[in-house]
Structures are given as structure tokens and as C-alpha cells.
Amino acid sequence: MESRPAFILGWLPKAGTRAGRRLAGKEEALAQAEIGIIGGSGLYSMPGFKNIQEERVETPFGPPSDAFVLGELEGRKVAFLARHGRGHRILPSELNFRANIYAFKKLGVERILSLSAVGSLKEEHKPTDFVIPDQFIDRTCHRISTFFGEGIVGHVSFGDPICATMAKAAAQACTAVGVTGKPGGTYVCMEGPQFSTKAESNLYRSWGADVIGMTNLQEAKLAREAEICYATVAMVTDYDCWREGHDAVTIEEIVAVMHKNSENAANVVKAAVAAMPTERTCACASAARFAVMTQPDAIPAAAKEKLKLLFGKYQGW
């Protein structure tokens, strides 16, 4: 059965509570968190937080998916964001990816660990396995996946779209907590919200792709432009529609997998956060140093103001 239903576990502070009254509006890095967690289907909060508070962050790209939940996890400052918002109310194609990543940057986040439910494109990737891909294939068509534009042109390297340091930490965390984690592989990012046809699914398999989802590619591209390290933990919930006989899987079995994946994800995230280096030595930290190609005096003032947080340190804005 090609179905990845949302299953909500955990807790987020309710709007209107003391924890929900903070608002970050000033366009500067706030240094309130160092590690960001984006929850996919089945993971809407991180058990183990201390000193929890909720913060709504304003961005020049509009509102993020929801308020951020800030706190301490394993002695590190962490910011959690529910990708699809509370109640799973935002379609993949409707996600404001720019606002989400910009808001993480504004909070001071230097690393993002993204978790999401995926379908498997290979027999060896079984439900409850976690795949940590190192490549993407873009099959989306209705999304904005860059901060550049509106008078400013820029390019960043994306040959290796995942931060190797973070991917290694995620893989080691899987081993440490007894979860089947598989480093490497290719994630196909499709538009959705419909799942694949059998022809599409078999096409992706012929390309050698490993898993298929609807959200992670834009996050990775924007994180690279924002000089934020990024890695994906792709939680397999089912085989995509290519596998004969898979339609016999029941909804109860799918829900059971979602339960298990959510439990495993919480353990993996805690272990990965604890193991994450405090200093960054990877190329992600300076990915946009030479990105801006537009002649300085040709860049509109509005674009400079909008992107000052991201590129101002290199451009003298």
C-alpha cells in the first residue's frame, strides 16, 4: 500500500500560553539555537526538551509553517519546527520553504536535521528502516527553492547536497540506539500530493533511486544557500507502488510502522544531537562566500535589506 498517513505523537505548547507569547521580528540572528529539527509525518515534537518555550519568527518571506519550539536537548540548544504545521494542515506544495529556513537562520541555527516519512524504492529498504541519503533527484515543478531573485543573481555548489558531518552523526546515532540506519542513497523528491503511478515508481527504480518523498530537496537547497548544514533521516513507512503484493498491507500495519518510526526517530535525534560536533569545519559554513554574481551597484536596496542576514557579511550590506 502506497500510503504514508500522518500520525501525531508528542506535545507542542498551545498558542496563547506563556510559552507561546514570544515573537522574533528584528532581522538579525538571535543565537537562540544551534541545531534545528524539522519533523516530518509522524514526528511533531521532540521528547526530552528542557526549558521549553515557543517562538513565532517573522521573515521577509512570510510566516513559517508554525511557531518554533525552543529548548535544550542533551545539553544543546535546539529549535524544532513541525514541517506541515500543527494538525498536518499544509500540503508539501504549499510549504513556505524559504520562510522555514530563513527563520532557522534568524534563530542562529547552524545545523538542521530533517526527518520525514518516505516510500521505499528498493526491496532492501524495509518499513522501519532509516535511510540517510546523500543525493537528491528533483521531480517538483511548482516550488521556489532559492533565496535569490528580484534583482540579485547567485549560485552555490550543490554537487554534494548533504553535510557529510551531519550524515555521519545521524548514521552513528542509529547504530547507538539500535535502529537500522543506512548511510547513502538517493532521495527522489516528487511534487505530490498524489503518490506515484507504477510507471513513475519503476522509472525511479531504473535510475537506482532509494526512497521517495515530497519535501526534503527544497530544504536542502535553501539550507545550502543559507550556509546551514543539512542532513535527512528518511523514515521508511512502506514500499512504493512498484512492489507486487504490497497492496495487501493493512492500515493497521502502516499505523504500527508510524508508531515505531516516531519512537525510533526521537531516540535517533537525541543521540545525534548529543554527538554533533560543536565546531563546524565543513564547507557548508562558507557555501555562499562567492555566491552573489550581480554587480554591487545594480542590486536593489530592497533585495539587500531582504537578504542582509544571509549574504550581508560578504557584501558589506
LINNOR-V614298 format. One record per helix or strand of 3 or more residues. SS is the DSSP state (H for helix, E for strand). FROM is the first residue (numbers start at 1). LEN is the number of residues. Records with the same first field share a line. If there is no record, write none. Layout:
SS = FROM-LEN ; FROM-LEN
This chain:
H = 18-3 ; 92-3 ; 97-10 ; 164-14 ; 198-9 ; 216-10 ; 246-3 ; 251-25 ; 283-4 ; 296-3 ; 301-15
E = 22-3 ; 35-5 ; 50-8 ; 68-6 ; 76-7 ; 111-10 ; 130-3 ; 135-5 ; 181-3 ; 186-5 ; 211-3 ; 229-11
